[in-house]
Amino acid sequence: MRTIINAWDAVELWLTQLPFLFQVVFVIVVVVPLVALLATGIDRATQRFDEPRR
């Protein structure tokens, strides 16, 4: 578990030390597509609960 925490800290430190423009580009190129894929997956997984009961 400590290894995961150290890796996360290293990535977080690297990202926060980038200039603002690169942080924005990173979010647009990496984070937004990942969140979109996650949202699509959750939507498909819960789609069967969207149908109204009769």
N, C-alpha and C positions, 0 to 999 in steps of 0.2 A: 504494500500500500504506500509505503514511503517513496518508492520509486515513481509511482504515478504522480504523487504530490510534487515531487521534485521536478519531474518533466513538465507538469502543468505550470509550475512557478517559472521555469526557464522560458517556456513559450510566452507566458504573460509578460515577463520582464522584457523579452525581445520585442514583443508587439508594442508595449508602452513606450519603449525607447525609440521607436520609429518616428520620423516626422509625420505630422498630421495628415498630409496628403497621401502618404503610403498607407497609413491606417485606414483611411477612407477607401482607397483602392482595394486593400485587403478585405474589408468588409463587403464591398460590392462583388468582388470576384470569388471569395471563398464562403463567407458567412451567409449571404443572401441565398445562393443556390442550395446550401445545406439546409437552411431553414425551410426553403420552399419544398425540398424533397421530403423533409420530415413532416411538414403540414400535409402534403399529398398522401403520404403513407398513413398518417393518422386518419385523414378523411376517408381513404379507401377501407381502412380497417373498421371504421365505425359507420360505414355507409348502410349496413343492414339495420341499424337502429334508427335510421332516418324515416323509415316508412311509418305512416300513421297507423294506429291500431284501429280495427273495425269492430 
